Amino acid sequence: MYRVLLHNDDYTTMEFVVEILMYVFNKSPESAAKIMLNVHRKGIGVCGSYAHEIAETKVDTVHNLARESGYPLRCSMEQE
């Protein structure tokens, strides 16, 4: 299993991060807000734990959506 992580930056809006968490990771608005605050305050937030291929797809989806919206949002994955 692999953890998918979002990384803080100085440009991506909090609202966009919440939208990503709800759309890509199927989080509730409350859960998405909590993860977004972790990203904002701690520099990183865990979006979920997935099989390797699913985690890779989610990382790619986040990067594509961020790029399309003009944000430098970074997403990564690490083995548990």
SEPA-196063 format. One record per residue: x, y, z of N, C-alpha, C in turn; residue in one letter; residue number from 0. Coordinates in nm, 2 decimals. Example, Ala and Ser with C-alpha at 12.3 -4.5 7.8 and 13.67 -1.06 7.14 Angstrom:
<rs>
+--------+--------+--------+--------+--------+--------+--------+--------+--------+------+------+
:   n_xx :   n_yy :   n_zz :  ca_xx :  ca_yy :  ca_zz :   c_xx :   c_yy :   c_zz : resn : resi :
+--------+--------+--------+--------+--------+--------+--------+--------+--------+------+------+
:   1.32 :  -0.57 :   0.78 :   1.23 :  -0.45 :   0.78 :   1.32 :  -0.33 :   0.78 :    A :    0 :
:   1.28 :  -0.22 :   0.71 :   1.37 :  -0.11 :   0.71 :   1.29 :   0.00 :   0.79 :    S :    1 :
+--------+--------+--------+--------+--------+--------+--------+--------+--------+------+------+
</rs>
This chain:
<rs>
+--------+--------+--------+--------+--------+--------+--------+--------+--------+------+------+
:   n_xx :   n_yy :   n_zz :  ca_xx :  ca_yy :  ca_zz :   c_xx :   c_yy :   c_zz : resn : resi :
+--------+--------+--------+--------+--------+--------+--------+--------+--------+------+------+
:   0.08 :  -0.12 :   0.00 :   0.00 :   0.00 :   0.00 :   0.09 :   0.13 :   0.00 :    M :    0 :
:   0.03 :   0.23 :  -0.06 :   0.11 :   0.36 :  -0.07 :   0.02 :   0.47 :  -0.02 :    Y :    1 :
:   0.09 :   0.56 :   0.06 :   0.02 :   0.68 :   0.10 :   0.04 :   0.79 :   0.00 :    R :    2 :
:  -0.07 :   0.86 :  -0.03 :  -0.07 :   0.97 :  -0.12 :  -0.06 :   1.10 :  -0.04 :    V :    3 :
:   0.03 :   1.19 :  -0.07 :   0.06 :   1.31 :   0.01 :   0.04 :   1.43 :  -0.07 :    L :    4 :
:  -0.02 :   1.54 :  -0.02 :  -0.02 :   1.67 :  -0.08 :   0.08 :   1.75 :   0.00 :    L :    5 :
:   0.16 :   1.84 :  -0.08 :   0.26 :   1.93 :  -0.02 :   0.22 :   2.07 :  -0.03 :    H :    6 :
:   0.25 :   2.15 :   0.08 :   0.21 :   2.29 :   0.08 :   0.30 :   2.37 :  -0.01 :    N :    7 :
:   0.24 :   2.48 :  -0.07 :   0.32 :   2.58 :  -0.14 :   0.25 :   2.71 :  -0.12 :    D :    8 :
:   0.32 :   2.82 :  -0.17 :   0.27 :   2.95 :  -0.14 :   0.17 :   3.01 :  -0.24 :    D :    9 :
:   0.13 :   2.92 :  -0.34 :   0.04 :   2.97 :  -0.44 :  -0.09 :   2.91 :  -0.46 :    Y :   10 :
:  -0.10 :   2.78 :  -0.43 :  -0.22 :   2.70 :  -0.45 :  -0.32 :   2.75 :  -0.34 :    T :   11 :
:  -0.44 :   2.78 :  -0.38 :  -0.54 :   2.82 :  -0.28 :  -0.59 :   2.71 :  -0.20 :    T :   12 :
:  -0.64 :   2.74 :  -0.08 :  -0.69 :   2.64 :   0.01 :  -0.82 :   2.58 :  -0.05 :    M :   13 :
:  -0.90 :   2.67 :  -0.12 :  -1.02 :   2.62 :  -0.18 :  -0.99 :   2.52 :  -0.29 :    E :   14 :
:  -0.89 :   2.54 :  -0.37 :  -0.85 :   2.44 :  -0.47 :  -0.81 :   2.31 :  -0.41 :    F :   15 :
:  -0.73 :   2.31 :  -0.30 :  -0.69 :   2.19 :  -0.23 :  -0.81 :   2.11 :  -0.18 :    V :   16 :
:  -0.91 :   2.18 :  -0.13 :  -1.03 :   2.12 :  -0.08 :  -1.11 :   2.06 :  -0.20 :    V :   17 :
:  -1.11 :   2.13 :  -0.31 :  -1.18 :   2.07 :  -0.43 :  -1.11 :   1.95 :  -0.48 :    E :   18 :
:  -0.98 :   1.95 :  -0.48 :  -0.90 :   1.83 :  -0.52 :  -0.93 :   1.71 :  -0.43 :    I :   19 :
:  -0.93 :   1.74 :  -0.30 :  -0.95 :   1.63 :  -0.21 :  -1.09 :   1.57 :  -0.22 :    L :   20 :
:  -1.19 :   1.65 :  -0.25 :  -1.32 :   1.60 :  -0.27 :  -1.34 :   1.53 :  -0.40 :    M :   21 :
:  -1.28 :   1.59 :  -0.51 :  -1.30 :   1.53 :  -0.64 :  -1.21 :   1.41 :  -0.67 :    Y :   22 :
:  -1.08 :   1.41 :  -0.63 :  -0.99 :   1.30 :  -0.66 :  -0.99 :   1.20 :  -0.56 :    V :   23 :
:  -1.01 :   1.24 :  -0.43 :  -1.00 :   1.14 :  -0.32 :  -1.13 :   1.11 :  -0.25 :    F :   24 :
:  -1.24 :   1.16 :  -0.31 :  -1.38 :   1.14 :  -0.26 :  -1.39 :   1.17 :  -0.11 :    N :   25 :
:  -1.33 :   1.28 :  -0.06 :  -1.34 :   1.32 :   0.08 :  -1.47 :   1.40 :   0.10 :    K :   26 :
:  -1.52 :   1.40 :   0.21 :  -1.63 :   1.48 :   0.25 :  -1.58 :   1.63 :   0.26 :    S :   27 :
:  -1.66 :   1.73 :   0.26 :  -1.61 :   1.86 :   0.28 :  -1.54 :   1.88 :   0.41 :    P :   28 :
:  -1.59 :   1.82 :   0.52 :  -1.53 :   1.83 :   0.65 :  -1.39 :   1.76 :   0.65 :    E :   29 :
:  -1.38 :   1.64 :   0.60 :  -1.26 :   1.57 :   0.59 :  -1.16 :   1.64 :   0.50 :    S :   30 :
:  -1.20 :   1.69 :   0.39 :  -1.12 :   1.77 :   0.30 :  -1.06 :   1.89 :   0.36 :    A :   31 :
:  -1.14 :   1.96 :   0.44 :  -1.10 :   2.08 :   0.51 :  -0.99 :   2.05 :   0.61 :    A :   32 :
:  -1.01 :   1.94 :   0.68 :  -0.92 :   1.90 :   0.79 :  -0.78 :   1.86 :   0.72 :    K :   33 :
:  -0.78 :   1.79 :   0.61 :  -0.66 :   1.75 :   0.55 :  -0.59 :   1.88 :   0.49 :    I :   34 :
:  -0.67 :   1.97 :   0.43 :  -0.61 :   2.09 :   0.38 :  -0.54 :   2.17 :   0.49 :    M :   35 :
:  -0.60 :   2.17 :   0.61 :  -0.54 :   2.25 :   0.72 :  -0.41 :   2.18 :   0.76 :    L :   36 :
:  -0.40 :   2.05 :   0.75 :  -0.27 :   1.98 :   0.78 :  -0.17 :   2.02 :   0.68 :    N :   37 :
:  -0.21 :   2.02 :   0.55 :  -0.12 :   2.06 :   0.45 :  -0.07 :   2.20 :   0.47 :    V :   38 :
:  -0.16 :   2.29 :   0.51 :  -0.13 :   2.43 :   0.53 :  -0.04 :   2.45 :   0.65 :    H :   39 :
:  -0.07 :   2.39 :   0.76 :   0.00 :   2.41 :   0.89 :   0.13 :   2.33 :   0.90 :    R :   40 :
:   0.13 :   2.20 :   0.85 :   0.24 :   2.11 :   0.87 :   0.32 :   2.09 :   0.75 :    K :   41 :
:   0.28 :   2.15 :   0.64 :   0.35 :   2.13 :   0.51 :   0.32 :   2.01 :   0.43 :    G :   42 :
:   0.24 :   1.92 :   0.49 :   0.21 :   1.80 :   0.42 :   0.08 :   1.74 :   0.48 :    I :   43 :
:   0.01 :   1.67 :   0.39 :  -0.12 :   1.60 :   0.44 :  -0.14 :   1.47 :   0.37 :    G :   44 :
:  -0.19 :   1.37 :   0.44 :  -0.21 :   1.24 :   0.39 :  -0.35 :   1.24 :   0.33 :    V :   45 :
:  -0.36 :   1.20 :   0.20 :  -0.49 :   1.20 :   0.13 :  -0.56 :   1.06 :   0.14 :    C :   46 :
:  -0.48 :   0.96 :   0.16 :  -0.53 :   0.82 :   0.17 :  -0.42 :   0.72 :   0.14 :    G :   47 :
:  -0.46 :   0.59 :   0.15 :  -0.37 :   0.48 :   0.13 :  -0.43 :   0.39 :   0.02 :    S :   48 :
:  -0.35 :   0.36 :  -0.08 :  -0.40 :   0.29 :  -0.20 :  -0.30 :   0.19 :  -0.25 :    Y :   49 :
:  -0.35 :   0.10 :  -0.34 :  -0.26 :   0.01 :  -0.41 :  -0.17 :   0.10 :  -0.50 :    A :   50 :
:  -0.06 :   0.04 :  -0.54 :   0.04 :   0.12 :  -0.62 :  -0.02 :   0.19 :  -0.74 :    H :   51 :
:  -0.09 :   0.11 :  -0.82 :  -0.14 :   0.17 :  -0.95 :  -0.24 :   0.28 :  -0.92 :    E :   52 :
:  -0.33 :   0.26 :  -0.82 :  -0.43 :   0.36 :  -0.79 :  -0.36 :   0.48 :  -0.74 :    I :   53 :
:  -0.26 :   0.47 :  -0.65 :  -0.19 :   0.58 :  -0.59 :  -0.12 :   0.66 :  -0.71 :    A :   54 :
:  -0.06 :   0.59 :  -0.80 :   0.00 :   0.66 :  -0.91 :  -0.10 :   0.74 :  -1.00 :    E :   55 :
:  -0.21 :   0.68 :  -1.02 :  -0.31 :   0.75 :  -1.10 :  -0.36 :   0.87 :  -1.03 :    T :   56 :
:  -0.38 :   0.86 :  -0.90 :  -0.43 :   0.98 :  -0.82 :  -0.32 :   1.09 :  -0.82 :    K :   57 :
:  -0.20 :   1.06 :  -0.81 :  -0.09 :   1.16 :  -0.81 :  -0.09 :   1.23 :  -0.95 :    V :   58 :
:  -0.10 :   1.15 :  -1.06 :  -0.10 :   1.21 :  -1.19 :  -0.22 :   1.30 :  -1.21 :    D :   59 :
:  -0.34 :   1.25 :  -1.16 :  -0.46 :   1.33 :  -1.17 :  -0.45 :   1.46 :  -1.10 :    T :   60 :
:  -0.39 :   1.46 :  -0.98 :  -0.37 :   1.59 :  -0.91 :  -0.28 :   1.68 :  -0.98 :    V :   61 :
:  -0.17 :   1.63 :  -1.03 :  -0.08 :   1.71 :  -1.11 :  -0.14 :   1.77 :  -1.23 :    H :   62 :
:  -0.22 :   1.69 :  -1.31 :  -0.28 :   1.74 :  -1.43 :  -0.39 :   1.85 :  -1.40 :    N :   63 :
:  -0.47 :   1.83 :  -1.30 :  -0.57 :   1.93 :  -1.26 :  -0.51 :   2.06 :  -1.21 :    L :   64 :
:  -0.40 :   2.04 :  -1.13 :  -0.33 :   2.16 :  -1.08 :  -0.27 :   2.24 :  -1.20 :    A :   65 :
:  -0.20 :   2.17 :  -1.29 :  -0.14 :   2.24 :  -1.40 :  -0.25 :   2.31 :  -1.49 :    R :   66 :
:  -0.36 :   2.24 :  -1.51 :  -0.47 :   2.30 :  -1.59 :  -0.52 :   2.43 :  -1.53 :    E :   67 :
:  -0.52 :   2.43 :  -1.39 :  -0.57 :   2.55 :  -1.32 :  -0.46 :   2.65 :  -1.29 :    S :   68 :
:  -0.34 :   2.62 :  -1.33 :  -0.23 :   2.72 :  -1.31 :  -0.17 :   2.72 :  -1.17 :    G :   69 :
:  -0.18 :   2.61 :  -1.10 :  -0.12 :   2.59 :  -0.96 :   0.00 :   2.50 :  -0.96 :    Y :   70 :
:   0.09 :   2.52 :  -0.88 :   0.21 :   2.43 :  -0.87 :   0.19 :   2.32 :  -0.76 :    P :   71 :
:   0.07 :   2.29 :  -0.73 :   0.04 :   2.19 :  -0.63 :   0.12 :   2.06 :  -0.65 :    L :   72 :
:   0.19 :   2.01 :  -0.55 :   0.27 :   1.89 :  -0.56 :   0.20 :   1.78 :  -0.48 :    R :   73 :
:   0.21 :   1.66 :  -0.54 :   0.15 :   1.54 :  -0.48 :   0.25 :   1.43 :  -0.50 :    C :   74 :
:   0.26 :   1.35 :  -0.40 :   0.36 :   1.24 :  -0.40 :   0.30 :   1.11 :  -0.34 :    S :   75 :
:   0.37 :   1.00 :  -0.35 :   0.33 :   0.88 :  -0.29 :   0.45 :   0.82 :  -0.22 :    M :   76 :
:   0.43 :   0.75 :  -0.11 :   0.53 :   0.68 :  -0.04 :   0.48 :   0.54 :   0.01 :    E :   77 :
:   0.56 :   0.44 :   0.01 :   0.52 :   0.31 :   0.05 :   0.50 :   0.32 :   0.20 :    Q :   78 :
:   0.40 :   0.25 :   0.25 :   0.37 :   0.24 :   0.39 :   0.46 :   0.14 :   0.46 :    E :   79 :
+--------+--------+--------+--------+--------+--------+--------+--------+--------+------+------+
</rs>
